């Protein structure tokens, strides 16, 4: 295998890193403290082309491979996970369903402005009683033959990018029959569709997350996204892609912890010298570096498999499981290395610590990834 990135990918990494350090780093702590969703910065990400990396040029995308997209998320996450998840959710969950299943009319109405970063889309899958068990969806959409409209009733929880000033729509999963789940587009501001106040979260404070409520919400017949009854298989494909991207986010976050820990270990003085001379500190950094290298290899391999058009479910589950768990460990070790300074809110590693835990939960918990891998081994695990 060739582990070298192309010169274009290396150059692109630098462009994104410069953007993150110049446009995000100076404000990340403030956004986190004030729970601010920075619309102007998100639009700048769109102008940089980050929302269009994986999509064809005919819709305004750049036609880049999935690995390049993962590099972008990794570099944003080195600075701020909230902006990294805004990109990941905007692409993997917001725009991708239109790319995979949308009609040409839907692509031009929704996908094109999403690729440009002018608007955001959200994906409403999770419910209070249907999280890991996504097939237990209770939200219903009944078709009104006379009005030629879908009538939606239900709720969705923990939906990213669903209530921003530039959110154009939410694509939801809903039961459209006794044994079928379909995907339906609901435009922001549609009567009967309510975006509840934002959650107060442990981390990802600059990321937009809401509960959604639907009560007699009517949308046109043509807002069905993809074939009727194909919603379950559709969101499984979306989740597989998203797990690779979340794993890339975890790698970037872990790398940020390593960078900060090494710098602190070199400069923090105790007992007459830098604390990095002690094995208790140095070995934490060494183990962190080893784990990040392994995680990055898993992520890049999964992205490569996807680019080759090969099956990715196993590789995506491995990358997501391992990367998310080493990210949590890296943040814990970084806070320990920083000591009391790491416990202060104005320390980046404090923010990293709070941001990391969700990575073991969102887009498939660690337990679900282990179920996927166990079944791949042929085990009759439930």
N, C-alpha and C positions, 0 to 999 in steps of 0.2 A: 504493500500500500504506500501511496505517496502522501505523507503527512504534511507536506508544505502547502501553504495557501498560495494562490496565484498572486502575482504582483498587483492585480486589480483589487483582490480581496484585502491584501495588506494595506493598500492605499485607502480603500474604503474604511477599514478599521480605524485608521488615523483620522479620517474625516469625522467619523461618528464620535471618536474619543475627544477630538478637539471641540466638537459641538457640545458634548456632555459636560466637559470641563469649563467651557466658556458660558453656556446658556443655562445649565442646570445646577452645577455645583455651587455657585454663589448664592443660590436661593433655596436649595433643597431643605435646609434646616428650618427656614422660615415657613415654607409650604407645609412641612411636617407639623410644625408647632401650631400653625393657624388652620390646618385642615383645608388648605387651598388647592383647588384644581386649576392649574395655570393654563388657561385657554390659549393665550398668545404663544406660549412655548410649544404647546401641542401643534398649533398651526405652523410654527417654524419647523417642527419635525416633518410636517407634511410637505413644506416647501423644499426640504432637504431630500425628499423622495422616499422617506422611510416607510410610509404606508403603502407604497406601490412596488416594493421590492420583488414580491413573488408573483406578480400579475402581468399578463401580456401587454405589450406596448399599445395594442389597439384600444385598450381601455385606459391608457395613461400610465401603465406600469413600466418597469424597467426590464422585466423578464429575467431577473436574477435568480440564482438557485437558492434553495432553502438554507444552505449553509451560510450564505451571505446574510440572509435575514437573521439567522441565529447569532451571527457576529454582531449585528446591530443591537440586538436585545442584550447580549452579553456586555457590550460596552456601555449602554445606558445603565444597566444594573450595577456596574462598578461605581456609579455615582448616586443613583436613586432608583430604587425598585418601583416606586410609584409611577415614574415615567416609563420604565421598562414594561410594566404590566399594562399601562395605557396603550402602548404600541402593540404588545402581544394580543391583548383582547380586541383591539381595533382591527387587527389583521386576521388572526387565526379564528376569532369568534365572530367579529362583525362583518368583515368583507368576504372571507372565504366561502361562507354558505352561498353567497350570490355568485361567486366564481364557479362553484361546483354545480349548482342546481338552478341558477336563475335563468329566466328567459332573456332574450336580447333587450327587451324593453326594461326589465328589472335591472339588468346590468347597467344600462345607460342612466337610469334614474337613481340607482343606489350605489353601485360599485364604483362608477367613475368618480363621483365626488368623494367617496371614501378613500380611494386611491390617492386623490389629490390632497387629502388631509383637510378638506374643507368641512367635512361632517364626520361623525362617528356613528357606528352601528353597534348594537349590543346583541348578545345571544342569551335568551331566557330559557334555561334548561332546569336549573335547580328549584325545588319547592321545599316547603317545610317538611313534607313527608316523602320527598323524592330527591334525595341528595345522591349518595353513592348508588342507590337503587333508582337510577334515572328512568327505568321502565315503568316505575310506579306513578308516573305523571297523572295528576288529577285534573289539571286545567283542561277544559273542554271547549271545543269549537263546533257548533252545530250550524249546518248550512241551511239558510233560509232560501228556499227555491223561488219564492215570489220576488224577493228583493235582490236575489243573486248576491248574497252577502254571507260572510261567516260571522256568527254571533259567539263571542268569547266570554267565558266566565272562569275565574280562577285567580291564582297568585303565583308569583315567582320570588325567590329570595336570593340575596347575595349577587345581584346582577351588576357587573362592571360596565362602566361607560353608559349607563342607562339614563342618567339624569343630568348630563352636562348641557351647557348652553348650545353646544353644536351637535347634540345627539339627534340624528334624523329618524331613527327607527329602532325597534327591537324585533328580532326574529325569535319567536317562541315555539316551543314544542307543545302540542295540544292533542288531546284525544279527539279524533274526528269520526270515530266509530268504535264499536265494541272491542275490536282487537287491532286497532290501528292508531298510530301516532303520526302526525303530519307537522310540517313546519309552516308557520304563517307569519307574515310581515305585519307589524302594527306600527304605524307612523306615530311619532311623538305628537301629543296634543289631540289625539283621537278621542272623542267623547266616550266615556266608560273606561278609559285607560288612565290610571292614576299612578304617578311616581311618588312613593312615600318619601319622607325626609331621609337624608343620608344616614347610614349607620355610623356610629362612633366605634371605630375599630382599634385593635391593639397596634396595628401597623398599617402600612400603605395609606398614610393619612392624606396624601395628595392624589390618591386614586379615587375615582367616583364609584360608589357602590350603593345600591338601593334595593328595597323591596318594591315589587310591582303588583298592582291589583287590577283585575279586569272584571267589570260588572256590566253585562249586556253590551260589551264593546263590539261594534260592528265595523268590519273592514270589507272591501270589495272582493269578489270572487277571485280576481286576478292577483290577490295578495298571498295566495298559496305559493309557497316556495318549493319547487321540486314537485315530484309526483305525490299524490295523496297516498298516505300510508307508508311513505318512504322516510319518515322523520327519524325513526330509530337508527336505521343504518346510516343515515346522513350525519347524525350527531356523533356516532361512533367514529366515523372518519375524521370529523372535525376535532374530536378529543385526542385522537392519535397524533394528529399534527400538532395540536396545542401542547401536548405533553413534551414533545421535543423542544418547543419554544420555551416552556416553563423551565425545563432543565437548563437551557442556555442562560436564562435569567439567574438560576441558582448558581451556575458557574461564575457569572459575573459578580454576584454578591459575595461568594466565597473568595474570589480573587481580590476584591476590595478589602476584605478582612485580612488576607495575607499581606497585602501591600502595606496596610496601616500597621499591622502587628510588627512587621520587620522594621519599618521606620521607627516605631516607638521603642522597639527593643535595642535599636542602635543609639538612640538619643536619650532615653530615660536613664538617669544616673541613680544608682543605689549602692551603698556599701563600697564607694570608691571607684565605680566604673559602670559601664552600660549593662543593663539587665540581660541583654542578649548573650552575655558570656556564660550565663547559667544554663545548664542542660534543661532544667524545668521549663525555661522559656524557649530556648533554641529548638528543643525537640517538638514542642507544640507547633512551631512554625514549619519545621521539616515535615511533620505528619500532615499539616494543612496543605503544603505544596504537593505532597504525594497524592492526597485525596483529590485535589483540584485537577491534577494531571489525568488521573483516571476518569474523573467525571467529564472533563472536556473531551477525552477520547470517545467516551460513550455517546456524548451529544453529537459530536462531529460524524461519528459512524452512522448514527440514526439519521442525521440530515442527509448524509451521502446516500444511504439506502433509499430514502424518499426521492432524492434527485434521480436515482437510477430506476425509479418506478417499481421497486421491489417491496415486498411486505415489510411493514414497520412496526406492527403492534408490539412484538416482543422487544425490539430494540428501543422503542419509545418508552415502554414501561420500565425497562432497565435504566435508561438514561434519567427518566423522571424520578424514579425511586432513589437511585444512588445519589444523584446530584442534589436533590432537595434535602436529603438527610445529612450529607456532608456540609451543606450550607448552614444548616442549623448548628452543627457541631463547630463549624468555623466561627460563627458569630459568638458562640459561648466561649470559645477559647480566646477570641480577640478581646472580649470584655474582661476576661480574667487577666490577660496580659496587660491591659490598660489599667487594671485595678480600679480604684475609686473614680478616676477620670472616665473610665468606660461606662460607669453607672450614671453619669450626668447626661441630661437630655441634649445638651449642645455638643456632645461627642458623636461623631459619625457612627462609631461602632455600637453606640446605644440604639441608634435608629436602625442599624443593620440587624441588631438582635431582635427588635420588635417586628421588623419586616420579614424575617426568615421563616417563622413558624408556619405561616399560611402556605408555604411551598410544599409542606407535607400533607396539606389538606386539599387545596384547590385543584381543579381539573383531574380529580381522581386521587383519593387518599393513598398513603403508603400501603395501607392494608389492601386496597383495591388493586394496586400494582402487583402486590404479592399474589393475589388471587389470579390475575392475568398470567403471571409467570408460572404459577403452579399448574394451571390448566394447560399451558403451553407444554409443560413437561408430561402431560398425559395423566395427571393426578385428578381424582374425582373430588376436588375440593369444592366446598359450598361457601 
